């Protein structure tokens, strides 16, 4: 499987309730040094995510793109439609190859007023 497809599958799994409510699976995906700037504006680290859990929403991903930063580091960007919270976000993640597997190192979500139709027109 090519790297972009692999990272996209990891990113898609990260937004599913199946992974988000399973602390073992979440622990596997998040790097030990993971941190996030949430759409709320608050920062979270891996321990906070594992101890308090993460938001469980029905989300769909659109316009996934990947940008290699180094042989073992990639940046991803995408647009999320969150029907549970009735809002849309632009998201970015940094994935690092650590101990032979890709792990989520950084994540940020920014709420946007743009609809999916507007975003797809720009693509």
Backbone torsions as a table, in degrees:
resi	resn	phi	psi	omega
1	UNK	NA	139.0	179.6
2	UNK	-75.1	159.6	-173.2
3	UNK	-60.7	-42.3	-178.7
4	UNK	-60.6	-43.6	179.1
5	UNK	-64.6	-40.2	-179.9
6	UNK	-63.5	-47.5	-179.9
7	UNK	-65.8	-39.4	178.0
8	UNK	-61.3	-41.4	178.0
9	UNK	-64.0	-40.5	176.2
10	UNK	-62.5	-44.6	-179.6
11	UNK	-63.5	-43.4	178.3
12	UNK	-63.5	-39.4	179.6
13	UNK	-65.7	-34.8	-178.5
14	UNK	-63.6	-24.6	-179.3
15	UNK	-96.5	0.6	-179.5
16	UNK	-87.4	143.8	176.4
17	UNK	-58.1	-31.4	179.5
18	UNK	-54.8	-41.0	179.2
19	UNK	-87.6	-43.0	-174.3
20	UNK	-63.1	-26.7	179.0
21	UNK	-99.2	1.0	179.5
22	UNK	-108.5	101.2	-174.9
23	UNK	-61.9	-29.8	177.1
24	UNK	-65.5	-45.9	178.8
25	UNK	-67.4	-40.2	178.7
26	UNK	-63.5	-39.9	177.9
27	UNK	-60.7	-37.0	178.9
28	UNK	-67.9	-38.4	-176.0
29	UNK	-77.0	-40.2	-175.6
30	UNK	-81.8	130.2	174.7
31	UNK	-66.3	154.6	179.2
32	UNK	-58.3	-32.7	-178.9
33	UNK	-90.9	9.7	-176.7
34	UNK	-53.6	140.3	168.3
35	UNK	-147.1	156.0	-175.0
36	UNK	-137.1	142.9	166.8
37	UNK	-107.6	104.6	-174.9
38	UNK	-73.1	164.9	177.7
39	UNK	-63.9	-15.8	176.1
40	UNK	-75.6	-16.4	-175.9
41	UNK	95.8	-6.9	178.8
42	UNK	-89.0	150.7	176.4
43	UNK	-99.5	143.8	179.7
44	UNK	-133.8	148.8	172.5
45	UNK	-112.3	-179.4	-175.6
46	UNK	-59.9	-45.3	-177.3
47	UNK	-61.4	-40.6	178.2
48	UNK	-63.1	-41.3	178.9
49	UNK	-63.3	-41.1	-178.7
50	UNK	-74.2	-35.6	-177.1
51	UNK	-79.3	-40.4	-176.3
52	UNK	-101.8	-10.8	-178.1
53	UNK	82.5	173.4	179.7
54	UNK	-121.9	162.0	-177.1
55	UNK	-62.2	132.4	176.7
56	UNK	-102.2	110.5	-178.4
57	UNK	-136.3	158.8	173.1
58	UNK	-87.6	107.7	-174.6
59	UNK	-125.6	145.9	172.0
60	UNK	-124.9	142.3	-177.1
61	UNK	-99.8	141.0	178.9
62	UNK	-140.6	154.9	174.9
63	UNK	56.4	43.3	178.2
64	UNK	-65.1	132.9	174.8
65	UNK	-137.9	151.1	179.3
66	UNK	-131.2	138.4	-178.6
67	UNK	-129.6	111.0	177.9
68	UNK	-65.3	132.6	176.6
69	UNK	-106.0	-27.3	176.5
70	UNK	-161.8	176.7	-179.7
71	UNK	-59.8	-29.3	-175.4
72	UNK	-119.2	19.4	-179.0
73	UNK	-143.5	131.7	175.7
74	UNK	-134.3	150.3	173.9
75	UNK	-106.7	133.7	174.5
76	UNK	-119.3	149.1	173.8
77	UNK	-135.3	149.4	178.6
78	UNK	-167.8	171.6	-178.7
79	UNK	-116.3	136.2	-179.0
80	UNK	-117.9	133.3	168.2
81	UNK	-102.5	117.5	-178.8
82	UNK	-108.8	100.6	-176.8
83	UNK	-78.4	-21.1	178.1
84	UNK	-69.2	-47.4	-178.2
85	UNK	-96.5	1.8	178.2
86	UNK	52.9	53.7	177.7
87	UNK	-153.9	163.2	-179.4
88	UNK	-121.9	147.8	179.7
89	UNK	-138.1	147.6	164.7
90	UNK	-91.7	139.7	-177.6
91	UNK	-132.5	151.2	174.1
92	UNK	-139.8	147.2	179.9
93	UNK	-140.0	150.5	169.6
94	UNK	-115.9	123.6	177.7
95	UNK	-108.5	137.4	178.7
96	UNK	-124.1	143.3	174.2
97	UNK	-84.0	108.8	-175.8
98	UNK	-125.0	125.0	179.6
99	UNK	52.4	39.5	174.3
100	UNK	83.4	3.1	176.9
101	UNK	-139.4	151.0	-178.6
102	UNK	-78.8	128.3	-178.9
103	UNK	-129.4	148.7	179.6
104	UNK	-77.4	118.0	-175.8
105	UNK	-99.3	-37.1	-178.1
106	UNK	-147.6	146.3	177.8
107	UNK	-147.2	143.0	175.1
108	UNK	-142.5	139.7	175.6
109	UNK	-124.2	136.5	179.0
110	UNK	-128.4	121.9	178.7
111	UNK	-65.2	137.5	178.5
112	UNK	-129.1	144.5	175.4
113	UNK	-80.2	-7.9	-176.8
114	UNK	-68.9	135.6	176.3
115	UNK	-81.2	164.9	177.2
116	UNK	-58.5	-41.9	-179.9
117	UNK	-59.6	-41.8	179.0
118	UNK	-65.8	-39.8	-179.0
119	UNK	-68.4	-41.6	-179.4
120	UNK	-67.9	-30.5	176.7
121	UNK	-63.8	-35.5	-177.6
122	UNK	-78.2	-18.7	-175.8
123	UNK	-72.0	NA	NA
